[in-house]
């Protein structure tokens, strides 16, 4: 039993020493592909955000009719809320556009490690954008639901 334990510990020690030297460097193309896939998902969400913006614009234009149906409705407040949400939607879309303009898909002149670091940093940026988009989609959907505006983009749920 003692021999088996020593043998086991020896094997574990050897593996612990050898394993770090056998590490393979991540290929930057894999990290880049992750970023591009996340971008593609965000583009679909950008369409949803713009659709919500159009629905909110339509809602803002119909506030007069809503006031007739709901005399107690504070249309000035609703208009301010719609404007605030639309501003957030526009800001998110602008952030996405700015990121896309600055993003470089090539790794020319960079070592694999430098490219992995670059695309890793871009993944962080696009993940932040994804979080912003998901939160805004929830917020704008909930606001539209308050006025019984159907979110017909809900059938195309975003997969995370």
Secondary structure, 3 states (H helix, E strand, C coil): CHHHHHHHHHHHHHHHHHHHHCCCCCCHHHHHHHHHHHHHHHHHHHHHHHHHHHHHHHHHHCHHHHHHHCCCCCHHHHHHHHHHHHHHHHHHHHHHHHHHHHCCCCCCCCCHHHHHHHHHHHHHHHHHHHHHHHHHHHHHHHHHHHCCCCCCCCCCCCCC
